[in-house]
Amino acid sequence: MKFPMLGDIATKEIVSIDQEGRISEAIELILEYEHRNIVVTAPDQNYILSVLDILALKAQGFDLQKRVKEIPLTPIPSMQRSKNVLDTLAYVSEGIEYICVINSENRLYGLISHTDIINNIDPDTLMNNYRLQDYLRLGKRMKWIGKEEITFKLLHDMVQGTYDNAIIVEKMKPIGIITTKDLMMLIKRDADLNKSVENYMSSPVESVSKEISVKEALEFLKKRRYKRLVVVDEEGKLAGIVSQKELVSLTYSHWAVLMKEYQEELSEINSMLMHKNREYENRASFDSLTGLYNRYKFSELYVTAYRTMLQRENKLSLILLDIDHFKRINDTYGHNIGDSVLKRITQTLKENIRNIDIACRWGGEEFLLLLPTATLQSAISIANKIRENIHAIEMEPTGGVTISCGVSEVRIGEEMEEVVERADRALYLAKNSGRNCVKSELDL
């Protein structure tokens, strides 16, 4: 089974607007191209502006002549065009509907949507034996109402509930449907939203039986170019709704099963190779005594953290800490006790840093901490907290230990060695100031 590359299935004709454009212009483009969303381009990040976003602005009385950049927007993740379509599964499971496809120069190449994914699925690989009734989410992913419902109230409820459609029912039989696109058109026409939805709903509603298979459901979506399936029971009453997104997830889950079946003969070999690979990677990346990153791996992670700092315009700080009089501990109590002290310090470090922080055994009794988003002052506070907690530890037979810390903040354009060197000078100052204290580059 061959899975297509993202560059092969991406939509290259993208409807977009610059972040300096006006919201009213975005509405015009959405209606002109009959889209539910539009891409907003910015220098370092692309965003999505949805019909629901615009409806929410309208409900709040927001001035639609303002520029797009003045409203909160949802970032679109980016993936290389050479990636396999299966690599999108992590995003699909998170509910992300769009992915920007970029080329080797990180320039926008195209856009991947659930429609692009579903249109490239081979129906022969789908679940002929699975029925829609097993996947209905009545009331969870849709809204159903009576035909007398006021249109403005529906607009408000759809914005609050993040629905993109509502099914109009009579005695629980679907008689109409109204979508966010329909509401956008009504706003464009300045229609009377105090009228009932009966005046504006699309009717009749094409529905499918809950007994049909996933394969038949996908073929129906492809043929009709719908985003969702209205599902009815044997009496024609509303049984639920299945979105295109759910069918995509089901399809790829089945593909994963097929892949496993087709590759059973290789699975044991793959498992052994992966185990060996993890073993070698751990040896190359982690300190064997403390389990922290080693100096080599830290250097790699620093580059990634530095790039993220530049992209998000955040701060990035570093703490270099050293155990006071550690040689005396080894000489007095032996290296086994010294190793125990290192492990206890490691445990305390892990308890006092965030998940995004990076801890490394820099060498001997020295540890290095990298703190994304942390300012110099925040890093100083964290260093003092760690120092105090370590000082409070009772360890046998040493009775306790102290640490000294040097703190520096990463500057744009400098190498890692320069940041570490400033932290090292601050640490040296802390040692000469009586130990068990924190000094920073401000003290140099």
C-alpha positions as CSV (number, residue, x, y, z in Angstrom):
1,M,0.0,0.0,0.0
2,K,1.4,3.4,-1.0
3,F,0.6,6.5,0.9
4,P,0.9,9.8,-1.0
5,M,3.3,12.6,-0.2
6,L,1.8,15.9,1.1
7,G,3.2,17.8,-1.9
8,D,1.2,15.5,-4.2
9,I,-2.2,16.1,-2.6
10,A,-1.9,19.7,-1.4
11,T,-4.2,22.3,-2.7
12,K,-2.0,24.8,-4.4
13,E,-4.6,27.5,-5.2
14,I,-4.9,29.0,-1.8
15,V,-7.4,31.7,-1.0
16,S,-5.6,34.0,1.3
17,I,-5.4,37.5,2.6
18,D,-2.5,39.5,4.1
19,Q,-2.9,40.3,7.8
20,E,-3.0,44.0,6.9
21,G,-6.2,43.3,4.9
22,R,-9.7,44.2,6.3
23,I,-12.1,41.7,7.8
24,S,-14.8,42.8,5.2
25,E,-12.4,41.9,2.4
26,A,-11.9,38.5,4.0
27,I,-15.7,38.0,4.0
28,E,-15.8,38.9,0.3
29,L,-13.2,36.3,-0.6
30,I,-14.9,33.6,1.5
31,L,-18.2,34.2,-0.3
32,E,-16.5,34.5,-3.7
33,Y,-14.7,31.2,-3.5
34,E,-17.4,29.5,-1.3
35,H,-14.9,28.6,1.4
36,R,-15.5,28.2,5.1
37,N,-12.1,29.5,6.0
38,I,-9.4,31.8,4.6
39,V,-5.6,31.7,5.1
40,V,-4.1,34.8,6.7
41,T,-0.5,35.3,5.7
42,A,2.1,36.9,8.0
43,P,5.9,37.1,7.8
44,D,6.7,34.3,10.2
45,Q,3.4,32.4,10.7
46,N,0.2,31.6,8.7
47,Y,-3.2,31.6,10.4
48,I,-6.7,30.5,9.6
49,L,-9.7,32.8,9.8
50,S,-13.0,30.8,9.9
51,V,-16.6,31.6,9.2
52,L,-17.3,30.9,12.9
53,D,-14.7,33.5,13.9
54,I,-16.4,36.1,11.7
55,L,-19.8,35.2,13.0
56,A,-18.5,35.7,16.6
57,L,-17.2,39.1,15.6
58,K,-20.5,40.0,14.1
59,A,-22.4,38.9,17.2
60,Q,-20.1,41.1,19.3
61,G,-20.7,44.1,17.1
62,F,-17.1,44.2,16.1
63,D,-16.2,46.7,13.3
64,L,-15.7,44.6,10.2
65,Q,-13.7,47.4,8.6
66,K,-10.8,46.8,11.0
67,R,-7.7,45.0,9.9
68,V,-7.4,41.2,10.2
69,K,-4.3,41.5,12.4
70,E,-6.4,43.2,15.1
71,I,-8.3,40.0,15.9
72,P,-7.1,36.7,17.5
73,L,-6.3,34.1,14.9
74,T,-5.6,30.4,15.0
75,P,-2.0,29.4,13.8
76,I,-1.8,26.8,11.1
77,P,0.9,24.1,11.7
78,S,3.4,23.6,8.8
79,M,4.8,20.4,7.4
80,Q,7.3,19.7,4.6
81,R,5.9,18.7,1.2
82,S,8.1,15.6,1.3
83,K,6.3,14.2,4.3
84,N,4.0,11.2,4.1
85,V,0.2,11.8,4.5
86,L,0.3,9.5,7.5
87,D,2.4,12.1,9.3
88,T,-0.7,14.3,9.5
89,L,-2.4,11.9,11.8
90,A,-1.1,13.6,15.0
91,Y,-2.7,16.9,13.8
92,V,-5.9,15.1,12.7
93,S,-6.4,13.6,16.2
94,E,-5.9,17.0,17.8
95,G,-8.8,18.4,15.7
96,I,-6.7,20.6,13.4
97,E,-8.4,20.9,10.1
98,Y,-5.7,22.6,8.0
99,I,-1.9,22.1,7.6
100,C,0.3,24.4,5.6
101,V,2.6,22.5,3.2
102,I,6.0,24.1,2.8
103,N,8.9,23.5,0.4
104,S,12.6,22.9,1.2
105,E,13.0,26.7,1.5
106,N,10.2,26.8,4.1
107,R,8.0,28.8,1.8
108,L,4.3,28.2,1.5
109,Y,3.7,25.5,-1.1
110,G,0.0,24.5,-0.5
111,L,-2.7,23.7,2.0
112,I,-3.8,20.3,3.2
113,S,-7.4,19.9,4.5
114,H,-9.5,16.9,5.5
115,T,-11.1,17.2,2.0
116,D,-7.7,16.7,0.4
117,I,-7.0,13.7,2.6
118,I,-10.4,12.0,2.0
119,N,-10.2,12.5,-1.7
120,N,-7.0,10.5,-1.8
121,I,-8.2,7.5,0.0
122,D,-8.6,4.3,-1.9
123,P,-12.1,3.0,-1.2
124,D,-11.0,-0.6,-1.5
125,T,-9.0,-0.2,1.7
126,L,-12.0,1.1,3.7
127,M,-14.1,-0.7,6.3
128,N,-16.8,-2.5,4.4
129,N,-18.0,-4.3,7.5
130,Y,-18.3,-1.2,9.8
131,R,-21.5,0.8,9.9
132,L,-22.1,4.4,10.6
133,Q,-24.3,3.6,13.6
134,D,-21.2,2.5,15.5
135,Y,-19.8,6.1,15.2
136,L,-22.7,8.4,15.7
137,R,-22.3,11.3,18.1
138,L,-25.8,12.6,18.5
139,G,-25.8,15.9,20.3
140,K,-22.0,16.1,20.6
141,R,-21.0,17.4,17.2
142,M,-24.2,19.0,16.0
143,K,-27.3,21.0,16.9
144,W,-30.8,20.2,16.0
145,I,-33.7,22.7,16.4
146,G,-37.4,23.3,15.4
147,K,-38.3,25.3,12.3
148,E,-39.6,28.1,14.5
149,E,-36.2,28.9,16.1
150,I,-35.2,32.5,15.6
151,T,-32.2,32.9,13.3
152,F,-30.3,35.3,15.5
153,K,-30.6,33.0,18.5
154,L,-29.2,30.2,16.3
155,L,-26.3,32.4,15.3
156,H,-25.5,33.1,18.9
157,D,-25.8,29.4,19.9
158,M,-23.6,28.2,17.1
159,V,-20.9,30.7,18.1
160,Q,-21.1,29.7,21.7
161,G,-21.2,26.0,21.0
162,T,-18.7,26.1,18.1
163,Y,-21.2,24.3,15.8
164,D,-20.8,24.8,12.1
165,N,-24.3,23.6,11.2
166,A,-27.8,23.0,12.6
167,I,-30.3,20.4,11.5
168,I,-34.0,21.5,11.5
169,V,-36.3,18.7,12.5
170,E,-40.0,18.1,12.7
171,K,-41.1,15.2,14.8
172,M,-37.3,14.3,14.9
173,K,-37.3,14.0,11.1
174,P,-34.7,16.2,9.3
175,I,-36.5,18.8,7.1
176,G,-33.8,21.3,6.6
177,I,-30.2,22.4,7.4
178,I,-28.5,25.7,7.9
179,T,-24.7,26.2,8.0
180,T,-22.3,28.9,9.0
181,K,-21.9,29.6,5.3
182,D,-25.6,30.3,5.0
183,L,-25.4,32.7,8.0
184,M,-22.5,34.5,6.4
185,M,-24.6,35.0,3.3
186,L,-27.5,36.3,5.4
187,I,-25.2,38.8,7.1
188,K,-23.9,39.8,3.7
189,R,-27.4,40.5,2.5
190,D,-28.3,42.2,5.8
191,A,-31.2,39.8,6.1
192,D,-33.6,40.0,9.0
193,L,-32.2,37.6,11.6
194,N,-35.2,38.0,13.8
195,K,-37.1,35.7,11.4
196,S,-37.4,32.0,12.0
197,V,-34.9,29.6,10.5
198,E,-37.7,28.1,8.4
199,N,-37.2,31.2,6.1
200,Y,-33.6,30.5,5.4
201,M,-32.9,26.8,5.8
202,S,-31.9,24.6,2.9
203,S,-34.5,21.9,2.2
204,P,-34.9,19.1,1.6
205,V,-32.0,17.4,3.5
206,E,-30.1,14.6,1.9
207,S,-29.6,11.9,4.5
208,V,-28.1,8.4,4.6
209,S,-29.1,5.3,6.6
210,K,-27.2,4.5,9.7
211,E,-26.8,1.0,8.2
212,I,-24.5,2.0,5.4
213,S,-20.8,1.2,5.6
214,V,-17.9,3.6,6.0
215,K,-16.9,2.9,2.4
216,E,-20.4,3.9,1.1
217,A,-20.3,7.0,3.4
218,L,-17.0,8.1,1.9
219,E,-18.2,7.6,-1.6
220,F,-21.3,9.6,-0.8
221,L,-19.2,12.5,0.6
222,K,-16.9,12.5,-2.5
223,K,-19.8,12.5,-4.9
224,R,-21.8,15.3,-3.1
225,R,-18.7,17.2,-1.8
226,Y,-20.3,17.5,1.6
227,K,-18.6,18.1,4.9
228,R,-20.9,16.0,6.9
229,L,-23.4,13.1,6.8
230,V,-26.9,13.5,8.2
231,V,-27.8,10.0,9.4
232,V,-31.3,8.6,9.9
233,D,-32.7,5.4,11.3
234,E,-35.1,3.0,9.7
235,E,-38.1,5.3,10.4
236,G,-36.4,8.3,8.8
237,K,-35.8,10.0,12.2
238,L,-32.5,11.8,13.0
239,A,-30.0,9.3,14.4
240,G,-27.0,11.6,14.4
241,I,-24.3,13.2,12.3
242,V,-20.9,12.0,11.2
243,S,-18.4,14.6,10.2
244,Q,-15.8,14.2,7.4
245,K,-13.2,14.5,10.1
246,E,-14.4,11.4,12.0
247,L,-14.4,9.4,8.8
248,V,-10.8,10.4,8.1
249,S,-9.8,9.2,11.5
250,L,-11.6,6.0,11.1
251,T,-10.1,5.4,7.7
252,Y,-6.5,6.0,8.8
253,S,-7.0,3.8,11.8
254,H,-8.0,1.0,9.5
255,W,-5.0,1.8,7.3
256,A,-2.8,1.4,10.3
257,V,-4.2,-2.0,10.9
258,L,-3.6,-3.0,7.3
259,M,-0.1,-1.8,7.5
260,K,0.5,-4.0,10.5
261,E,-1.0,-7.0,8.8
262,Y,1.1,-6.5,5.7
263,Q,4.3,-6.1,7.6
264,E,4.0,-8.8,10.2
265,E,7.0,-10.6,8.9
266,L,9.1,-7.5,9.4
267,S,7.7,-6.4,12.8
268,E,10.1,-8.5,14.9
269,I,13.1,-7.2,13.0
270,N,11.8,-3.6,13.2
271,S,11.2,-4.0,16.9
272,M,14.8,-5.2,17.4
273,L,16.2,-2.4,15.4
274,M,14.1,0.2,17.2
275,H,15.2,-1.2,20.6
276,K,18.9,-1.1,19.5
277,N,18.4,2.4,18.1
278,R,16.9,3.7,21.4
279,E,19.7,2.0,23.3
280,Y,22.4,3.7,21.2
281,E,20.5,7.0,21.3
282,N,20.3,6.9,25.1
283,R,24.0,6.2,25.3
284,A,24.8,9.1,23.1
285,S,22.3,11.5,24.7
286,F,22.1,10.8,28.5
287,D,24.4,10.7,31.4
288,S,24.6,7.2,32.7
289,L,24.7,8.1,36.4
290,T,22.0,10.9,36.7
291,G,19.9,10.1,33.7
292,L,20.1,13.8,32.6
293,Y,21.1,14.9,29.2
294,N,24.8,15.0,28.5
295,R,26.8,17.9,27.1
296,Y,26.5,16.6,23.5
297,K,22.7,16.3,23.6
298,F,22.4,19.6,25.4
299,S,24.2,21.4,22.6
300,E,21.7,20.0,20.1
301,L,18.7,21.0,22.3
302,Y,20.1,24.4,22.8
303,V,20.0,25.1,19.0
304,T,16.3,24.1,18.9
305,A,15.4,26.2,21.9
306,Y,17.3,29.2,20.4
307,R,15.4,29.0,17.1
308,T,12.1,28.8,19.0
309,M,13.1,31.9,21.0
310,L,13.7,33.8,17.8
311,Q,10.4,32.6,16.2
312,R,8.3,33.4,19.2
313,E,10.3,36.5,20.3
314,N,10.6,35.0,23.8
315,K,13.4,35.0,26.3
316,L,15.8,32.2,27.1
317,S,18.0,31.9,30.1
318,L,20.6,29.6,31.5
319,I,21.7,28.4,35.0
320,L,25.1,26.8,35.6
321,L,25.3,25.3,39.1
322,D,28.1,23.6,41.0
323,I,28.0,21.5,44.2
324,D,30.1,23.2,46.9
325,H,33.1,21.3,48.2
326,F,32.2,18.2,46.3
327,K,35.8,16.9,46.2
328,R,35.8,17.0,50.0
329,I,32.7,14.7,50.0
330,N,34.4,12.2,47.7
331,D,37.6,12.3,49.7
332,T,35.9,12.0,53.0
333,Y,33.0,9.5,52.3
334,G,34.1,7.8,49.1
335,H,32.8,8.0,45.5
336,N,29.7,5.9,46.2
337,I,28.4,8.5,48.6
338,G,29.4,11.2,46.0
339,D,27.4,9.4,43.4
340,S,24.4,9.3,45.8
341,V,24.7,13.1,46.3
342,L,24.7,13.6,42.5
343,K,21.5,11.5,42.2
344,R,19.8,13.4,45.0
345,I,20.7,16.7,43.5
346,T,19.3,15.5,40.1
347,Q,16.0,14.5,41.8
348,T,15.7,17.9,43.3
349,L,16.4,19.6,40.0
350,K,13.7,17.6,38.3
351,E,11.2,18.6,41.0
352,N,11.9,22.3,40.7
353,I,11.9,22.8,36.9
354,R,9.1,22.9,34.3
355,N,8.5,20.3,31.6
356,I,9.8,22.6,29.0
357,D,13.1,23.2,30.8
358,I,16.2,21.2,29.9
359,A,18.6,19.8,32.5
360,C,22.0,18.6,31.7
361,R,25.0,17.1,33.7
362,W,27.7,19.5,32.3
363,G,30.5,17.6,33.9
364,G,31.7,16.3,37.3
365,E,29.6,18.1,39.9
366,E,28.4,20.8,37.5
367,F,24.8,21.0,36.1
368,L,23.4,23.2,33.4
369,L,19.7,24.2,33.1
370,L,18.2,25.9,30.0
371,L,14.9,27.8,30.7
372,P,12.8,28.6,27.6
373,T,10.6,31.8,28.0
374,A,12.4,32.7,31.2
375,T,13.8,36.2,31.7
376,L,17.1,36.7,33.6
377,Q,15.2,37.7,36.7
378,S,12.9,34.7,36.5
379,A,16.0,32.4,36.1
380,I,17.6,34.0,39.2
381,S,14.5,33.3,41.2
382,I,14.4,29.7,40.0
383,A,18.1,29.3,40.8
384,N,17.5,30.6,44.4
385,K,14.6,28.3,44.8
386,I,16.7,25.3,43.8
387,R,19.6,26.4,46.0
388,E,17.3,26.7,49.0
389,N,15.6,23.3,48.5
390,I,19.0,21.6,48.1
391,H,20.3,23.3,51.2
392,A,17.3,22.0,53.1
393,I,18.0,18.3,52.2
394,E,19.3,16.0,54.9
395,M,21.7,13.5,53.4
396,E,23.5,10.7,55.3
397,P,26.3,10.7,56.1
398,T,27.2,14.1,54.7
399,G,24.5,15.9,56.6
400,G,23.7,18.1,53.7
401,V,25.2,20.0,50.8
402,T,25.0,23.5,49.2
403,I,25.3,24.7,45.7
404,S,26.5,27.9,43.9
405,C,24.8,29.2,40.8
406,G,25.7,31.5,37.9
407,V,22.9,32.8,35.7
408,S,22.9,34.4,32.2
409,E,20.4,35.3,29.6
410,V,20.7,34.3,25.9
411,R,21.3,37.2,23.5
412,I,20.4,37.3,19.9
413,G,23.3,36.4,17.6
414,E,25.6,34.9,20.1
415,E,26.9,31.3,20.3
416,M,26.1,28.9,23.1
417,E,29.6,29.0,24.4
418,E,29.3,32.8,25.0
419,V,26.2,32.3,27.2
420,V,27.8,29.5,29.1
421,E,31.0,31.5,29.6
422,R,29.0,34.4,31.2
423,A,27.2,31.9,33.5
424,D,30.6,30.4,34.4
425,R,32.0,33.8,35.3
426,A,29.0,34.5,37.5
427,L,29.4,31.0,39.1
428,Y,33.0,31.8,39.8
429,L,31.9,35.0,41.5
430,A,29.4,33.1,43.6
431,K,32.2,30.7,44.7
432,N,34.4,33.6,45.7
433,S,31.5,35.3,47.5
434,G,31.3,32.5,50.1
435,R,29.4,29.8,48.1
436,N,25.7,28.8,48.7
437,C,24.5,31.8,46.7
438,V,23.4,32.9,43.2
439,K,25.1,35.4,41.0
440,S,24.2,36.6,37.5
441,E,25.7,38.4,34.6
442,L,24.4,41.6,36.2
443,D,26.9,41.1,39.0
444,L,29.9,40.9,36.6
